[in-house]
Amino acid sequence: MLETSFVGDWRIVVTQHDASWSQRVIVKNTAAGQQVLAGTVGLHLNVQGNGTSPWQLTIEHNDGSGWTSNDLRVDPRQISGASITQMVRSDDSPTTGDRDYNDLVVRVEKLGMVDQPSAPFAVWPATMQVMPEGIFETALGQYFLAVTIRNIWTEPWPAQAAVGLTTRCRSWLEAGGVVVDDMWTANDQAAVGQEVVGGRVLVGPLATWKTRVTYFKVAVSGAQVRKHNVEIEVLQPSAEDLDHLNRKARATMLVTRTTYDAATNTFVASCDRGSLRAAVKELTVDYHTFKRAVARARELFASGGGTPPGGTGTGLSS
């Protein structure tokens, strides 16, 4: 065959060149269009795919008359822990040559197991309400950090697959004042419908290209007002090579802070783009709605910010 196809993000590494003629690798229909990798042992090319659309790989040689396609042989995929690799071997004269398929040999390595197709968002544990625009407001303190994950491994994840924040992500968040809480009560886990062990969410055999929302616990009262990087990885059956993490495994959460300035009688809301001041001159509310809101607030205060009687949410454990 003259070409083979892949889906998703992969790294192509030249491992062998045993031919007199120049050799090269051509990839087409990638996110970057057509790309070329010279046939020099040790060179590599990271290829970003177009979602679930296949891209094509060919190997060519130049005998002095121009570039011509080699014949290819593709070995079966090798899966070891979090690693998927496949060897592509080529012969530049399959009808008249030695037919040893080592004129140019490349190894294709899968880049990443997981990505974030959308930004992380804030869920207030007391009511399981998604905050406006998914923003983490410091005034409310504690949240579930909701992260949408997608299996981009091109194989179903194993039954023991678990997803967690990377070690360096935890360091980034800590430096920015975002505290990650790995202590999960049974009520916390039941509220979001997941099992957590040591801060890792047990996901199990997620099918290829399928998504799921996972939750982590964070406190943002002392967080810096800005965007914070949230990076995830699959930690079972073995930890991913962070050098292989697809760039979409990282996304940003937005922290804001709203305070009251007694000197000017204004509310000040700050975000990564600046600050907004607002003053309430007049407020009109429906009497019955107001009574219900006050009663609800009293319930919340009486329960220490947790779930009011009859509610469906959960309070974060401390």
N, C-alpha and C positions, 0 to 999 in steps of 0.2 A: 504494500500500500504506500501511497505517496504522502498522506497526511493523517494526523490523529487529532482528536478533540479533547478539550478539558472544559470544566465549568468552575467558575469561581477564581480565587486568587492563588497563584502558584509561583514558586521560584524555579527557574531553569538553571542548572549548573552543568557546565561542560566538564566531563570526567575523562574522556579519552579522544585522542585524535591520532589515527594511524593511517594516514593517506598522504600521497604526494601532492594532491591538489588542495587548493583552498576550500574550506568548508564554512558554513554559517547556518544559523537557525533563524527561521522566519516565523513570526506569530501574527495572526490576522484576527480582526473582529474583537479586539480587546477594548477596554475602556479608553486606551490611548491610541486605538487604531492599529496600524501595522507597526511592528517593532522588529529590530534585527539584533542578533547576538553573534558576534564573531566567534569562530570555532577554535578559540584558544583555551587550552585546559586551565581550569580554575576560574574563568570568567563566569559571571552569573547575571541573570536578569529577573527582576520581580515583575510579574505580570498581574495586573488587576483586571478581573473579569467584569462582564456586564450582567450582574445579577445571575439569573439562571440560564442565560443564553450562552451556548458553547462558543469557544474560540478555538482556532485551528493552529496546529504546529506542523511545520515542514522543515526538512533539512536539505540544504542545497550544496552543490560543489561547482567549482569553476575550473574546467580543464583548459582554459585559454580561449574558449569560444563563447563564453557567457555562462550565466548561472543556470544549472539544471537540477531538478529535484532528485534526491536520493530515494532509494527504496527503504521503507521503515519496518522494523519489528519492535513491538511494544511488549515488554514483560508484564506479568500480572502485578497488580498493586500489592505493596507490602505495608502492612499495618502493624506498628509496634508502639504500644502506649498511645500517646497523642500524635504520633507521627505517621503520615501517609507518604510513601514515595513510590515512584514508578520509573523504570529505566526505558529510554527510547534509543534504539540502536539503528544504525543506518549503513547502507552499502552504496557507494557511488557508481558501481558498474555491476549490477546484480546478474546480468546475462553473460558477461564475459570475464568478470573479475573473480576474486577468491571467495566471494559470498560468505565472508566471515562476519559481516555486519559490525565492524569496529572502526570503520573509517571516521565516523564521528558518533560519539555516544554521549547522551545527556541524561542527567537525573532530574526528575521533576518532583518538587517537594511541596506539599500542601501548606499554604500560609494561613494559620489560624483555624480555630474551631468555632468561634463565636463572634458575633458583632452586635452592635446596638442600632437597630433600624430607626429609632427615634430617641429623642432626648429623655434623660431621667426626669421624673416628676415627683412632687411632694404629695403625700397622703397624710392627712391629720388623723392620728390613731383614735382620738376620742369619738369620731363620727365616721371614720373611713371615707371622708370626703376628699376628693382631689382638689388641691388648692388652685386658685385661679392661675392659668397659664403654667401650672405645675411648679410655681415659685416657692422657695423655702424662705418664709418670713421669720426673722429672728424672734419677733415678739411672742410667737407661739411655741418656740423652743424645740420640741421633739417631734419627729416625723418618721414615717416609713418612707425610705428612699426607694421608689419604684423604678426598676430597670427592666426594660424590654430586651430580651435576648433572642437571638436567632441562630440556629444551627447552620453554619456555613461549611461544615467539615466535608460535605459531599458523601458522607456515610452517616447512618443513624448513630447517635451517641450510645455508649454502653449503658447498661442498666444502673451502674453505680456512679454515673456522671454527676458531678457537683460543680456549681458555679460560685465563685467568690470574687471579692475585690482583690486586685493584685496587691502585693506587699508595698510596692512603690506608690500605688494609689492611696493606700492607707496613710503613708507618710505625707503625701501631698495634702490630703484632707486634714490631717492633724496639724500640719504647718499653717493651714488656713483657718484653724479654729473649729473645724467640723469634727465632732467626736463620734466615732463609730462604736456602737454598743452591740457586742456579740452575745449578750445574755438574753435568751428568748424563753418566755414562759409558754406553757401549753396554750394559754388563751391567745397570746400573740400569734403563735403559729396557726391556730385554728382560724383567727380573724382573716389571715391572708391566704389560707389554704396551702401552706407549704411546711416542709420539715427542714429544720436548720440544725446542723451539727458543727460546732466550733466556728460559727460565722459563715459556714458554707451552706448554700441552699441545695438540697438534694433534688435534682431535676429528673434523673432517670433517662430512659431511652427516647429522647426527643428526636423526631423524624427529621430528615434532611430538609432544610429551608423553612421549617416550622418555627413559630415564635411562642414565647411565653413571658409573662410578667413575673419577675422575681423581686423580693423585697429585702432591704437591709434597714437597720435601725440607726438613726443619726440624731444628734443634738446640735442645734445651730445657734444657740443663744449667744455664744461668743465668737461666731464665725465672721470672717471678713466679708464685706459686701462686695461681691464680685462673682465671676463664673469660676467654678471649681471642677477640675477634671475628675471624671469617674471612669475608671478602667477596670474591666472584668476579664476573667479567664476561666477556662474549664480546668478543674483540679483533679479530676479522676477520669480515666484510670491512672494517669500520671499528669503532673503539671505541664502545661504548655510551655514551649520555648518562647520566652517573651520577644525574642528576635523575630519570631514568626507571627507575632500578633498582627492581625489585620488592623489597619489604622482605624477602622470603624468600631473596633472593640473599645474605643475611647469616645466619650461624649461629655457634655458639660451640664452641671446643675447650677441654677442661678439663685444666689442668696441676696435678699433685700432686708432693709431694716427700717421700721417705722417708729418714730418717737414723737413725743409732744413737747413743744417749746412753750413753756409757761410764760416766758418773757414777752412773746409775741402772740400767744394764744393760737398757735398754728400747729398742724401736724406736718412732720417732715418725713418724707419717704425717700430713701436712698437706694440706688441700684448701681450696676456697673457703668451706666451711662451718665449718671449725675443725680441730682436731688430735685424733688418736687415739694413745694410748700402749699398747704391748703388750710383754709380757715372755714369753719362751719358757722355761718351767720344765722341760719334758721333751719329747723328740722320739723317736718310734718310727717306724722305716722298715724296709721289706723290704730285706734284705741285697743281693740281686741287683739290685733297682731302684736302690739307692744306688750300687752299683758302676758301673752304666750311666750314672747321672747325673754321677758324678765323671769318668768317661771323656769324656763329652760336654763337660763344663766345661773339661777340659784341651784338648780340640780347639779350643774357642772361644778360649781364651786364647792358644793357639799360633798361631791365625790372626789374632790382633789384633782379635778381635770380629767378624770377617767370617764368611763361609760355611764351615762345617766340611767336610772331605772328604766328597763324596757328597751334600751338602746341595743344596737347591733355592732358597735365598734369595740375597741379595746384600748386600754391605757398602756403606755410603755412602762416596762418595769425599770426600776432604778437600781 
